[in-house]
Amino acid sequence: MTDRLHEKTVIVTGAGAGLGRSSAIRLSEEGAKVLCVDINADTARETAEHISSAGGKAAFCQADMSSETEIINMVKEANETFGGIHGLLANAGIAGTGAAHETSLEDWNNLLNISLTGKWLCAKHVLPHMMAQKSGNIIFQSSICALNGFPNLVAYTAAKGAVAAITRQMATDYANFNIRVNAIAPGTIETELVRETYKQRLDTAHSDISVEESLAQTASRYPLGRLGQEIDISNMAVFLFSEESSWMTGAVIPVDGGYTAK
Ligand SMILES: NC(=O)c1ccc[n+]([C@@H]2O[C@H](COP(=O)([O-])OP(=O)(O)OC[C@H]3O[C@@H](n4cnc5c(N)ncnc54)[C@H](O)[C@@H]3O)[C@@H](O)[C@H]2O)c1
């Protein structure tokens, strides 16, 4: 364990489970002070308590990424609790399956609202603080869906592709303020979101295959022969928030066991 993020203050959204939870914990292990944010106050609190009991520094905040008011409160809370914001990991997102012809406008809007607009709003409201301090670091959680085509994921892919696009766009707007903006594009990582996506797909197809069998089939399509683990993504978040990546901005980085290299 090193101290690569000593005293850096970081907001992590979706910190109650999966990649957000593991990243919040991993960032704290490197010395960051973390505001753990989730729509689910209980799980956000649990992650913050886990960090505190391990000797790290964390607080929690309940916020729904579909509410600009709650996002504004989240940023205010981070400032008041930690006296500044160095980093934002805009990670929270939801699953949603469906091809273009079978996706309802309601489902499309709901997914984009949380998984795209919510990420932009988080950035919008932390940026004035970062611009004033002339430094900052934003990481968006995208997906390899932004890079390759995958069946039955039209709304999810729209959100992830747009997240990759605004990563590149925002990197150009804020480099003068010493603010870096990068995105992680994870392949399939074993989290609740993935299990839910697989369950939805199998139910829709009236398939007899179990979620476990289907995940094993997917793993066999990855050049490295396995699905990703949460730590694979949280290690990338540590690297991007650290000075080791100080010349990187506007990058959309696949962490995917070689899937997009095929
Ligand atoms: N797991 C993967 O394979 C994978 C691959 C590529 C990208 N991603 C992306 O990583 C991110 C996290 O995915 P995960 O697999 O950890 O998901 P997850 O479902 O395990 O966890 C998501 C967390 O976000 C929270 N959340 C959901 N809606 C919210 C809202 N409106 N406001 C605030 N919090 C909300 C949930 O309560 C949960 O704690 C998502 O953006 C997802 O698209 C995941």
The ligand as a MOL file (V3000), in Angstrom:
LIG
                    3D

  0  0  0     0  0            999 V3000
M  V30 BEGIN CTAB
M  V30 COUNTS 44 48 0 0 0
M  V30 BEGIN ATOM
M  V30 1 N -20.2200 -4.0750 -14.1270 0
M  V30 2 C -19.8310 -3.9720 -15.4020 0
M  V30 3 O -19.5090 -4.9540 -16.0900 0
M  V30 4 C -19.7330 -2.6310 -16.0300 0
M  V30 5 C -19.1440 -2.5700 -17.3060 0
M  V30 6 C -19.0330 -1.3290 -17.9160 0
M  V30 7 C -19.4920 -0.2010 -17.2700 0
M  V30 8 N -20.0560 -0.2950 -16.0480 0 CHG=1
M  V30 9 C -20.5460 0.9360 -15.4300 0
M  V30 10 O -20.0280 1.0890 -14.1250 0
M  V30 11 C -20.9790 1.8000 -13.3180 0
M  V30 12 C -21.2530 1.0080 -12.0560 0
M  V30 13 O -21.7200 -0.2640 -12.4340 0
M  V30 14 P -21.8110 -1.4630 -11.3840 0
M  V30 15 O -21.6780 -2.6950 -12.1790 0
M  V30 16 O -20.9270 -1.2290 -10.2180 0 CHG=-1
M  V30 17 O -23.3600 -1.3190 -10.9330 0
M  V30 18 P -24.1010 -1.7480 -9.5810 0
M  V30 19 O -25.5290 -1.8860 -9.9670 0
M  V30 20 O -23.4210 -2.8900 -8.9440 0
M  V30 21 O -23.9290 -0.4590 -8.6590 0
M  V30 22 C -24.4660 0.7720 -9.0680 0
M  V30 23 C -24.6670 1.6630 -7.8600 0
M  V30 24 O -25.2330 2.8940 -8.3370 0
M  V30 25 C -26.3360 3.2260 -7.5240 0
M  V30 26 N -27.3230 3.9930 -8.2730 0
M  V30 27 C -28.2010 3.5080 -9.1920 0
M  V30 28 N -28.9800 4.5050 -9.6230 0
M  V30 29 C -28.6000 5.6100 -8.9810 0
M  V30 30 C -29.0560 6.9570 -8.9880 0
M  V30 31 N -30.1100 7.3470 -9.7380 0
M  V30 32 N -28.4240 7.8560 -8.2010 0
M  V30 33 C -27.4000 7.4830 -7.4210 0
M  V30 34 N -26.9420 6.2280 -7.3450 0
M  V30 35 C -27.5370 5.2970 -8.1190 0
M  V30 36 C -26.9170 1.9030 -7.0540 0
M  V30 37 O -27.6920 2.0630 -5.8750 0
M  V30 38 C -25.6460 1.0840 -6.8380 0
M  V30 39 O -25.1380 1.2490 -5.5340 0
M  V30 40 C -22.2090 2.0240 -14.1930 0
M  V30 41 O -22.1270 3.3160 -14.7660 0
M  V30 42 C -22.0530 0.9550 -15.2450 0
M  V30 43 O -22.7200 1.2650 -16.4340 0
M  V30 44 C -20.1930 -1.4820 -15.4090 0
M  V30 END ATOM
M  V30 BEGIN BOND
M  V30 1 1 1 2
M  V30 2 2 2 3
M  V30 3 1 2 4
M  V30 4 1 4 5
M  V30 5 2 4 44
M  V30 6 2 5 6
M  V30 7 1 6 7
M  V30 8 2 7 8
M  V30 9 1 8 9
M  V30 10 1 8 44
M  V30 11 1 9 10
M  V30 12 1 9 42
M  V30 13 1 10 11
M  V30 14 1 11 12
M  V30 15 1 11 40
M  V30 16 1 12 13
M  V30 17 1 13 14
M  V30 18 2 14 15
M  V30 19 1 14 16
M  V30 20 1 14 17
M  V30 21 1 17 18
M  V30 22 2 18 19
M  V30 23 1 18 20
M  V30 24 1 18 21
M  V30 25 1 21 22
M  V30 26 1 22 23
M  V30 27 1 23 24
M  V30 28 1 23 38
M  V30 29 1 24 25
M  V30 30 1 25 26
M  V30 31 1 25 36
M  V30 32 1 26 27
M  V30 33 1 26 35
M  V30 34 2 27 28
M  V30 35 1 28 29
M  V30 36 1 29 30
M  V30 37 2 29 35
M  V30 38 1 30 31
M  V30 39 2 30 32
M  V30 40 1 32 33
M  V30 41 2 33 34
M  V30 42 1 34 35
M  V30 43 1 36 37
M  V30 44 1 36 38
M  V30 45 1 38 39
M  V30 46 1 40 41
M  V30 47 1 40 42
M  V30 48 1 42 43
M  V30 END BOND
M  V30 END CTAB
M  END
